[in-house]
Amino acid sequence: MRKLKISELKLGINEINLTAKVLDVSEPRNVRTKLGYQTRVATATIEDDSGKIPLTLWGRQIDEIGEGDTVEIKKGYVTEFRGELQLNVPRSGEIKKVV
């Protein structure tokens, strides 16, 4: 599957592969999931040469990704939260630092 640019992302697209730089990561907050589990969530802003988008980080992803990192995302999908597009990575997907 080809890599997409952030400017190409639209609501409902899934199976997204892209590489981007992490501009910042919010302070994690504790939330309860729909299934009743307690976990942490944070929002990172990522950027490539075409634009920026918020990226939702869950649990251990928060500890693995930091400001200034370049990340490769596989099998991401786009949702809308409070009127803004955001990128998510499901359990079946992958987010990793590129060295």
N, C-alpha and C positions, 0 to 999 in steps of 0.2 A: 504494500500500500504506500502511496506517495505521501510525503510530508506536506502538511498544509501550513499556510501563513496565518497569523492571528487575524488579519483583515478578511480572510476567507471564511471565518467561523460564523455560523448562523444557528439560530435556535433549532434544536432537534437533531443536529448533526452528531453522529457518534462514530466510533472506531477512528478517532483523530490521532494522528501521529504528528508531533511537532517538537521543535527545539527552541528554547527561549531563555532569556536571562531573568533571574529573580531580582526585582527592584527593591522589594521590601516584604516583610512578613509581619502580620498583626500579632498582638499578644494572644496566646491561646485562651479560649474560654471553655468551660465545662458545659456540656449539653447532654440531654437524655435523648437517645435515638427513638425512632418509632417502635422499635422492638424492646425498649425499656433499658437498654444498656447505657451506662455512663461513659462518656468519652470526651476527648478534647477536639476542638476544631479551631482552625485559624485560616486567615485569608492572605494569600501572597498575591502581589501584583507582578505579572510576568510581561516581558516585552520582546518582540523581535523587530526586524527592520520595517515591518508593516503596521505595527500598532501594539496596544497593551490590552490585557484582559485580567480580571481577577481569577485566581486559581484557588479552589477550596482544598485545604490540607486537613487530613484526619489522623488522629492518633500518632503513630510512630512517624508518619510522613513529616510531621512538624519538627521532629528532632533531626531528621535527615537532610532537610532543605533549609538553606539560609540565604540571606541577602548577598547578592553578588555571584551566587552560583549560576552556572548554566545547566539547565535541566533538559532531559529528553523525556517526553511523555508519549506513552503508547496506549492506545484504546481509550482515549479520553472522550468525553461527551459534553455538549453544551446545554446548559439550562439557563433559566432567567430567574433572578432573585431581586426583588424590589425594583423591577424595571430595567435591570442591567444584566447583560449577558455575562455568564461566568463559566469557566472550564472546571470540570470535575474528572477525577480518575477513579473508576470503580475498583473493587477488590480484584477483578480479573485483569485490570490494567496495570500499568507500571509507570512510576516516576523515578528517575535516577539522575544523579549528578553526572555531568560529562566532564571528563578531566582534560 
